[in-house]
Each structure stands twice: as C-alpha cells, then as structure tokens.
Amino acid sequence: MGVVDDLMVFYHPSSRKHLGIGMVVFHTSSDAAKFITQFNGKPVMGSIIKCCLDPYFAYLSRRYEEQTGAECPTPIHLKGLDERFLLLKRNEITMANTG
C-alpha cells in the first residue's frame, strides 16, 4: 500500500476507551489516495470506516475534541509547524468544507 510515516489510534484521555478514530500518515500523498480508494466506506471490526486526506489534522482534531472535550494531541509529523500556521490551515480547510 505504501510507506507509513506515522500511525496513531486515539483513546479518551480519562476513560482510555477507544474513540473509533485513527490516523495513518503515508510517505506520499499518492499512497494516501490509494489507501482512501481501497478502504473508505469499508467495514473494519464491525464499523464502516471513513478515510480522508487531512494533511493538517483539521477533521480528526475536531472529531477528537467533540468526543472528549479536550485538545487533541498534535501528531509527530505536525509538531515542527508553527501553531499559528497550523491553526490557519485548519481553519481554511474547515471553511472550505462548510462554505
């Protein structure tokens, strides 16, 4: 499928229960697109999964925060970015998807 640079499964910070949210970061966007094509809408462990390109973690961080009420941990591949830049990109993506 491609080289995976990072993988993260999210748990509730208090209860430690699985949130049904995971992240896979591929080395190339074409590998990510192939993964999405192959797995989006498919059942995994009894649940239909939704796969999307989310390069600045806008969708996943929003889902995490809605489910936990806590700030989502920043994935390793985004830690080097300036927080203001990251917030700007997340807001741009959110506005593009709602506007």
C-alpha positions in Angstrom: 0.0 0.0 0.0 2.9 2.4 0.7 5.4 3.6 3.3 3.7 4.6 6.6 5.4 7.5 8.3 3.1 7.7 11.4 0.2 5.8 12.8 -1.9 6.8 15.8 -5.1 5.3 17.4 -6.9 7.7 19.7 -8.3 7.0 23.1 -10.4 9.1 25.5 -7.9 10.9 27.8 -9.9 10.0 31.0 -11.6 6.6 30.3 -8.9 5.3 28.0 -11.7 3.9 25.8 -11.1 3.7 22.0 -12.7 6.6 20.3 -13.0 5.0 16.9 -10.6 7.5 15.4 -7.2 6.6 13.9 -4.7 8.3 11.7 -2.3 6.9 9.2 0.3 9.2 7.6 1.8 7.9 4.4 5.1 9.0 2.9 3.4 10.2 -0.3 0.0 11.7 -1.0 -0.5 9.2 -3.8 -0.1 6.3 -1.3 -2.7 8.0 0.9 -5.0 8.4 -2.1 -4.7 4.7 -2.9 -5.5 3.8 0.7 -8.6 6.0 0.7 -9.8 4.5 -2.6 -9.3 1.0 -1.2 -10.7 1.4 2.3 -13.1 4.3 2.5 -16.6 3.1 3.4 -15.4 -0.5 4.1 -16.1 -2.4 7.3 -13.3 -2.8 9.8 -14.0 -4.7 13.1 -17.8 -4.2 12.6 -17.7 -0.5 11.8 -17.7 1.3 8.5 -14.6 3.5 8.3 -14.3 6.9 6.8 -11.0 7.7 5.2 -10.0 11.2 4.1 -7.0 13.4 3.2 -6.5 15.6 6.3 -2.9 17.0 5.9 -3.2 19.5 8.8 -5.4 17.3 11.0 -8.4 19.6 10.8 -11.1 17.0 10.6 -9.6 14.5 13.1 -8.7 17.1 15.7 -12.3 18.4 15.6 -13.7 14.9 16.0 -11.4 14.2 18.9 -12.3 17.5 20.6 -16.0 16.9 20.1 -15.8 13.4 21.6 -13.6 14.3 24.6 -13.9 18.0 25.3 -10.1 18.0 25.4 -7.5 19.4 23.0 -6.2 16.8 20.6 -2.6 15.9 20.8 -0.6 17.1 17.8 0.8 14.3 15.7 4.5 14.0 15.3 4.6 15.0 11.7 3.0 18.3 12.5 4.9 19.2 15.7 7.5 21.2 13.8 4.9 23.6 12.3 4.2 27.0 13.9 1.0 26.8 15.9 -0.4 29.9 14.2 0.3 28.4 10.7 -1.3 25.1 11.7 -4.4 26.9 13.1 -4.7 29.0 9.9 -4.5 25.9 7.7 -7.1 24.0 9.8 -9.5 27.0 9.6 -9.0 27.2 5.8 -9.9 23.6 5.4 -12.9 23.8 7.8 -14.2 26.9 5.9 -13.7 25.2 2.5 -15.7 22.2 3.7 -18.5 24.1 5.2 -18.7 27.1 2.9 
